[in-house]
Amino acid sequence: MVDSRSDQNLKPVADLWYSIEAFESNILLLRETHIDPYAVGDIWIVRGRDCDLVVDTGSGKVNPAPLVETIAAKPVTAIVLNASYDHAGGWHNFSERLCHPLDAVMLETFDVESAEVFDYLNDATLKAFPVAGYQLTDYSLTRASPTHTVDEGDVIDLGDRRLRVMHVPGRSPGGLALWEETSGCLFTSDMLYDGDHGLAWPPEDPVAYCASLRRFRELPVRRVYPGHYGLFERERMIEIIDTEIALLEQG
């Protein structure tokens, strides 16, 4: 939805930046609907009895924290499963922040050039501006430190549900996934999604990437909540994993 037009590049100015969609298992999806889903990650909110967990935080072009905290009406913790701008750009806005120790260094030294932001976030992928007069070059990344770091085997307890942390390198050294055994829900961020990889293919470490995908395949996953393009079920997960492993190992 738009309410006016910007003079620069004739792009509209967004009235509402985020869409909200509810799924089973008390999980919500926030999307930055004016950015191509290839160039910005999905934001998942896992609702718990005592607190809510935000899984990845989008680009940060518009601060997601006020909306998330209004929805939650309880304490909120934000975890980034990788340190890419499109998953960690809004992370600094939250008071409780989790990441892997290897990603902490990247998040504390964020800048748009080292993150190669404009290879992805550009005139073709940005469909509207967040405010009038906005320019692509106005975008910046705010550095922040984690309040806590998490690693393989750690558990995030929301009171009535527990998510186990998996360290899954391949895309990035500090890549994480979250596994909730009771619901069969797996949060994979950039490690596994159903759509075009573009410039992000092949992965940074193909051997580690394939090993991480095989770990996913062994879990009794019912539904995958990925970093881009929306969720999918176990059958599709197996197809994607087998295809990507074959591409990397067989050439």
C-alpha positions as CSV (number, residue, x, y, z in Angstrom):
1,M,0.0,0.0,0.0
2,V,1.4,3.4,-0.9
3,D,0.2,6.9,-0.2
4,S,2.5,9.2,-2.3
5,R,5.3,9.2,-4.8
6,S,8.9,10.1,-4.4
7,D,10.5,12.5,-6.9
8,Q,13.6,10.4,-7.0
9,N,13.5,7.5,-9.4
10,L,9.7,7.8,-9.3
11,K,9.4,5.1,-6.6
12,P,6.4,5.2,-4.3
13,V,6.7,5.9,-0.6
14,A,5.4,3.0,1.4
15,D,2.6,3.6,3.8
16,L,3.1,0.2,5.5
17,W,6.5,-1.3,5.3
18,Y,5.8,-4.7,6.9
19,S,3.2,-7.4,6.3
20,I,2.2,-9.8,9.0
21,E,1.1,-13.4,8.4
22,A,0.2,-16.0,11.1
23,F,1.0,-19.7,10.9
24,E,0.4,-22.7,13.1
25,S,2.6,-23.4,16.1
26,N,2.1,-19.8,17.2
27,I,4.6,-18.5,14.6
28,L,4.3,-15.2,12.7
29,L,6.0,-14.0,9.6
30,L,7.0,-10.4,9.1
31,R,8.1,-9.4,5.6
32,E,9.5,-6.2,4.1
33,T,7.0,-6.2,1.3
34,H,8.6,-3.4,-0.7
35,I,11.9,-5.3,-1.2
36,D,12.3,-8.2,-3.5
37,P,12.4,-11.4,-1.3
38,Y,15.7,-12.3,-3.0
39,A,17.3,-9.2,-1.4
40,V,15.8,-9.3,2.1
41,G,15.3,-12.1,4.6
42,D,12.1,-13.2,6.3
43,I,11.6,-12.3,9.9
44,W,10.0,-15.0,12.0
45,I,8.4,-14.5,15.5
46,V,8.1,-17.5,17.7
47,R,5.6,-16.9,20.4
48,G,6.2,-18.3,23.8
49,R,4.5,-18.1,27.2
50,D,7.2,-16.1,28.9
51,C,8.9,-14.3,26.0
52,D,8.9,-14.2,22.2
53,L,11.9,-15.0,19.9
54,V,12.6,-13.0,16.8
55,V,14.5,-15.1,14.3
56,D,16.4,-12.8,12.0
57,T,15.7,-9.1,11.8
58,G,15.5,-8.0,8.2
59,S,17.4,-5.2,6.6
60,G,16.6,-2.6,9.2
61,K,15.5,0.0,6.7
62,V,12.5,0.4,8.9
63,N,13.1,-0.5,12.6
64,P,11.1,-3.7,13.2
65,A,11.4,-3.6,17.0
66,P,8.4,-1.4,17.8
67,L,6.1,-3.6,15.7
68,V,7.5,-6.8,17.1
69,E,7.3,-5.6,20.7
70,T,3.7,-4.4,20.2
71,I,2.7,-7.8,18.9
72,A,4.6,-9.6,21.7
73,A,3.4,-7.6,24.7
74,K,6.1,-9.5,26.6
75,P,9.9,-9.6,26.6
76,V,11.5,-10.1,23.2
77,T,14.8,-11.6,22.3
78,A,16.3,-11.3,18.8
79,I,18.6,-13.9,17.3
80,V,20.4,-13.6,14.0
81,L,21.2,-16.9,12.3
82,N,23.8,-15.3,10.1
83,A,25.4,-11.8,9.9
84,S,24.2,-10.8,6.4
85,Y,22.7,-7.4,6.2
86,D,19.3,-8.8,5.1
87,H,19.0,-10.9,8.3
88,A,20.9,-8.7,10.8
89,G,20.2,-5.2,9.7
90,G,17.6,-4.6,12.3
91,W,19.3,-6.6,15.1
92,H,20.7,-3.6,16.9
93,N,17.3,-2.2,17.6
94,F,16.5,-5.0,20.1
95,S,17.8,-4.9,23.7
96,E,18.3,-8.7,24.0
97,R,20.5,-9.9,21.1
98,L,21.8,-13.4,20.3
99,C,24.3,-14.6,17.7
100,H,27.1,-17.2,17.2
101,P,30.5,-16.1,18.6
102,L,32.0,-16.2,15.1
103,D,29.3,-13.8,13.8
104,A,29.8,-11.3,16.7
105,V,32.9,-9.9,15.1
106,M,31.1,-9.2,11.8
107,L,28.2,-7.6,13.6
108,E,30.6,-5.4,15.6
109,T,32.3,-4.2,12.4
110,F,29.3,-3.9,10.1
111,D,29.6,-1.6,7.0
112,V,27.7,-1.6,3.7
113,E,30.8,-2.0,1.6
114,S,32.3,-5.1,3.2
115,A,28.8,-6.6,3.3
116,E,28.4,-6.0,-0.5
117,V,25.0,-4.6,0.2
118,F,24.4,-2.8,-3.0
119,D,25.0,-6.0,-5.1
120,Y,21.7,-7.1,-3.8
121,L,19.8,-4.0,-2.5
122,N,19.5,-1.7,-5.4
123,D,17.2,0.1,-7.7
124,A,15.9,-3.2,-9.2
125,T,15.1,-4.9,-5.9
126,L,13.8,-1.9,-3.9
127,K,10.2,-1.3,-5.0
128,A,9.4,1.6,-2.7
129,F,11.0,4.0,-0.3
130,P,10.4,4.0,3.4
131,V,10.2,7.8,3.6
132,A,10.0,10.7,1.1
133,G,13.3,11.8,-0.3
134,Y,15.0,8.5,0.5
135,Q,18.0,7.5,-1.5
136,L,19.6,4.1,-1.9
137,T,22.9,5.4,-0.5
138,D,21.1,6.5,2.7
139,Y,21.1,2.9,3.9
140,S,23.7,2.0,6.5
141,L,24.4,-0.8,8.9
142,T,24.5,-0.1,12.7
143,R,27.1,-2.0,14.6
144,A,26.1,-3.8,17.8
145,S,27.4,-6.4,20.2
146,P,25.4,-9.5,21.3
147,T,24.1,-9.5,24.8
148,H,24.7,-13.2,24.8
149,T,26.3,-15.7,22.3
150,V,24.9,-19.1,21.5
151,D,26.5,-22.2,20.0
152,E,25.8,-25.9,19.2
153,G,23.5,-27.6,21.7
154,D,22.4,-24.5,23.5
155,V,18.6,-24.2,24.2
156,I,16.5,-21.1,24.0
157,D,13.6,-21.5,26.5
158,L,10.5,-19.4,25.9
159,G,8.7,-20.9,28.9
160,D,6.4,-23.4,27.2
161,R,8.7,-24.2,24.2
162,R,12.3,-24.9,23.7
163,L,14.4,-24.4,20.6
164,R,17.8,-26.1,20.2
165,V,20.6,-24.2,18.6
166,M,22.5,-25.9,15.7
167,H,25.8,-24.6,14.4
168,V,25.6,-25.1,10.6
169,P,28.5,-23.5,8.8
170,G,28.7,-23.4,5.0
171,R,27.2,-20.0,4.1
172,S,29.1,-18.3,6.9
173,P,31.4,-19.6,9.7
174,G,28.9,-18.6,12.4
175,G,25.7,-19.9,10.6
176,L,23.0,-21.1,12.9
177,A,19.7,-23.0,12.7
178,L,17.0,-23.6,15.3
179,W,15.2,-26.9,15.8
180,E,12.0,-27.3,17.8
181,E,11.5,-31.0,18.3
182,T,8.0,-30.9,19.8
183,S,6.6,-29.1,16.8
184,G,8.9,-30.4,14.1
185,C,9.8,-26.8,13.1
186,L,13.2,-26.0,11.7
187,F,14.4,-22.4,11.2
188,T,17.2,-22.4,8.5
189,S,17.8,-18.7,7.5
190,D,20.2,-18.7,4.5
191,M,21.2,-22.3,4.9
192,L,18.1,-23.7,3.2
193,Y,15.4,-22.0,1.2
194,D,13.2,-22.7,-1.8
195,G,14.2,-20.2,-4.5
196,D,17.0,-18.5,-6.4
197,H,20.4,-18.2,-4.8
198,G,21.7,-15.7,-7.4
199,L,25.0,-14.2,-6.4
200,A,25.0,-16.3,-3.2
201,W,25.8,-19.5,-5.1
202,P,28.0,-21.5,-4.7
203,P,28.2,-21.3,-0.9
204,E,31.3,-20.0,0.8
205,D,32.3,-23.5,2.1
206,P,30.7,-26.2,-0.1
207,V,32.0,-29.1,2.1
208,A,30.6,-27.6,5.3
209,Y,27.4,-26.6,3.5
210,C,26.7,-30.2,2.4
211,A,27.5,-31.5,5.9
212,S,25.0,-29.0,7.4
213,L,22.3,-30.0,4.9
214,R,22.8,-33.7,5.8
215,R,22.2,-32.8,9.4
216,F,18.9,-31.2,8.5
217,R,17.9,-34.3,6.4
218,E,18.4,-36.6,9.5
219,L,16.0,-34.6,11.6
220,P,12.2,-35.5,11.7
221,V,11.4,-32.1,10.3
222,R,7.7,-31.4,9.6
223,R,8.0,-27.8,8.3
224,V,10.9,-25.5,7.4
225,Y,10.8,-21.8,8.2
226,P,13.6,-20.4,5.9
227,G,15.3,-17.1,5.4
228,H,13.7,-16.3,2.0
229,Y,10.6,-17.1,-0.1
230,G,8.4,-18.6,2.7
231,L,8.0,-21.9,4.4
232,F,7.8,-25.5,2.9
233,E,7.2,-29.0,4.1
234,R,9.4,-32.0,4.7
235,E,9.0,-33.5,1.2
236,R,10.1,-30.4,-0.5
237,M,13.0,-30.0,2.0
238,I,14.4,-33.4,1.0
239,E,14.1,-32.5,-2.7
240,I,16.0,-29.3,-2.2
241,I,18.7,-30.8,0.0
242,D,19.3,-33.7,-2.5
243,T,19.5,-31.3,-5.5
244,E,21.9,-28.9,-3.8
245,I,24.2,-31.6,-2.6
246,A,24.3,-33.2,-6.0
247,L,25.1,-29.9,-7.6
248,L,28.0,-29.3,-5.3
249,E,29.5,-32.8,-5.1
250,Q,28.9,-34.0,-8.6
251,G,29.5,-30.7,-10.4
